[in-house]
């Protein structure tokens, strides 16, 4: 099977934003799709701009032509489009017109099966007319109703037609390999790239997933990288200031986040801070002027909420390191440091039950320690001198 092509749906109405997104994703995608709202708003000049900037990329104009097929498609092919779309529901006469225009410009016509009642019949008839691509397309409204393109894809792929099959409909990282394995030649991705905190990274990950290149080790590295790329670079300076202004530091977390707390506390101790882990039998009482650092992905863990309330009562300052912008602990905190963006913490197969937050937070805190070491010029020999020697 040939390498699947990744098509990026450019749906913004803003001309410059569309070009900026194209630049970010260009190394990882094969086809730039000028989406229907985008082409209606920006017109043929956007086709020319993309053609000029990316001579080696394919450009698809999602006209969704419904009538006057040859007449409507021809100017876009002439401007540099490699593919134009025509709706399957438009009828064979209109489809034939777009195919004719495509052949005249050494280009391709894609028949979009969105809302076609008999998709098999339409695909067969369009292929017989010389269509180059059949588009299996579950639209946004259908997606909102819970529909997916997988059943239609398998049905069209089973026909064995001499066409390429394009698939669109809410495809993202955890479904792209399934789409490719089901027979898609072209995978259309929209929000999974343009809605990502780091579109360039999202596009690269999707490219690797489609190609089957991602090992479990690389998957974890990619995910952590995407989380940290979406984390505010200013966190390190702000958190360091709070650490330096505190009389003593207390760290707390539950479960695996509690283990991350201990890793962090150890490095703070090595760096010269007076630090304690909440829950240890030698941990002193917290007082005004101290700082409590709570690590909680949800910011809602019952025990940690209780700790935070008590620290608030005695006048200690509070920091929350979390995956969510708003939470019960966050409302009591003097500083909320969000690692990544909330939408990045959906289910990731192979990284269950909080793993994404825990590992990302570990790396975030290690980078904070690195910042402290470099800012203060702390030599490793000095840190080693503080390391436990009863072990």
Buried (B, 14 or more C-beta within 10 A) or exposed (E): EEEBBBBBBBBBEEBEEBBEBBEBBBEBBBBBBBBBEBBEBBBBEBBBBBBEEBEEBBBBBBBBBEEEBBEBBBBBBBBBBBBBBBBBBBBBEBBBBBBBBBBEBEBBBBBBBBEBEEBBEBBBBBBEBBBBBBBBBBBEEBBEEEBBBBEBBEBBBEBEBEBBBBBBBBBBBEBBBEBBEBBBBBBBBBBBBBEBBBBBBBBBBBBBBBEEEBEEEEBBEBBBBBBBBBBEEEBBEEBBEBBEEBEBBBBBBBEBBBEBBEBBBBBBBBBEBEBBBBBEEEEEEBEEEBBBBBBBBBBBBEEBBEBBEEBBEEEBBBBBBBBBEEBBBBEBBEBBBBBBBEEBBEEBEEBEEBBBBBBBBBBBBBBBBEBBBEEEEBEEEBBEEEEEEEE
